[in-house]
Amino acid sequence: MPRKPPRRHPKPRKAAEELRAELQRRMAACETADALNDQVIVPFILALEATCAARGYLLNIYGERSNLAVSSAERAEVIYQLIEDYLDAADQ
């Protein structure tokens, strides 16, 4: 009896695209900013924080539109200063 070929995992790009599409679908379904925050953003950030902590990474989220930096603790201050300098220069 012939054996079925092993199932292949989705290619990384396809998996990433599927995740992006699913996140976008869930975001679009949220009718308010509170719903978006509670149903998508907070769970995503909690998962990101847990993964970073488990790997010893430091997660820094900066503002105006969005800036996300994931680094080792040793590089965090340098990255923070680079972003601050950039944002200061952009304000001038």
C-alpha positions as CSV (number, residue, x, y, z in Angstrom):
1,M,0.0,0.0,0.0
2,P,1.5,3.3,-1.0
3,R,2.3,5.7,1.8
4,K,1.1,9.3,1.7
5,P,3.8,11.9,1.6
6,P,4.4,13.7,4.9
7,R,2.4,16.9,5.4
8,R,4.5,19.9,4.9
9,H,4.3,22.9,7.1
10,P,3.2,26.1,5.4
11,K,6.1,28.1,4.0
12,P,7.2,30.9,6.4
13,R,5.9,33.7,4.0
14,K,2.5,32.0,3.6
15,A,2.2,31.5,7.4
16,A,3.2,35.1,8.0
17,E,0.7,36.3,5.5
18,E,-2.0,34.1,7.0
19,L,-1.3,35.6,10.4
20,R,-1.4,39.1,9.1
21,A,-4.7,38.5,7.4
22,E,-6.2,36.9,10.5
23,L,-5.0,39.8,12.7
24,Q,-6.4,42.3,10.2
25,R,-9.7,40.4,10.0
26,R,-10.0,40.5,13.8
27,M,-9.1,44.1,13.9
28,A,-11.7,45.0,11.3
29,A,-14.3,43.2,13.3
30,C,-13.8,45.4,16.3
31,E,-16.2,48.3,16.2
32,T,-14.6,50.5,18.9
33,A,-11.1,51.4,20.0
34,D,-11.8,49.7,23.3
35,A,-12.8,46.5,21.5
36,L,-9.7,46.6,19.3
37,N,-7.5,47.1,22.4
38,D,-9.2,44.3,24.4
39,Q,-9.6,41.7,21.7
40,V,-6.5,42.1,19.6
41,I,-3.8,44.5,20.8
42,V,-3.5,43.5,24.4
43,P,-3.5,39.7,23.7
44,F,-0.9,40.2,21.0
45,I,1.3,42.4,23.2
46,L,1.0,39.9,26.1
47,A,2.1,37.1,23.8
48,L,5.0,39.2,22.5
49,E,6.0,40.1,26.0
50,A,5.9,36.5,27.2
51,T,8.0,35.3,24.2
52,C,10.5,38.1,24.6
53,A,10.8,37.4,28.4
54,A,11.3,33.7,27.8
55,R,14.2,34.5,25.4
56,G,15.7,37.2,27.5
57,Y,14.9,40.0,25.1
58,L,13.7,43.4,26.2
59,L,10.6,44.8,24.5
60,N,10.4,48.6,24.0
61,I,7.4,50.2,22.4
62,Y,7.8,53.9,21.5
63,G,5.2,56.3,20.2
64,E,3.7,58.6,17.9
65,R,2.6,56.2,15.3
66,S,4.6,53.1,16.2
67,N,8.1,52.0,16.9
68,L,8.9,48.6,18.2
69,A,12.3,47.5,19.3
70,V,13.1,44.0,20.6
71,S,16.7,43.7,21.9
72,S,18.9,42.3,24.5
73,A,19.0,44.2,27.8
74,E,22.6,45.3,27.0
75,R,21.5,47.0,23.7
76,A,18.2,48.5,25.0
77,E,19.7,51.8,26.2
78,V,21.5,52.4,22.9
79,I,18.4,51.6,20.9
80,Y,16.3,53.9,23.2
81,Q,18.7,56.7,22.7
82,L,18.8,56.3,19.0
83,I,15.0,56.4,18.8
84,E,14.9,59.4,21.1
85,D,17.5,61.3,19.1
86,Y,15.5,60.5,15.9
87,L,12.2,61.6,17.3
88,D,13.8,64.8,18.7
89,A,15.3,65.6,15.2
90,A,12.0,64.9,13.5
91,D,10.3,67.5,15.8
92,Q,12.7,70.2,14.7
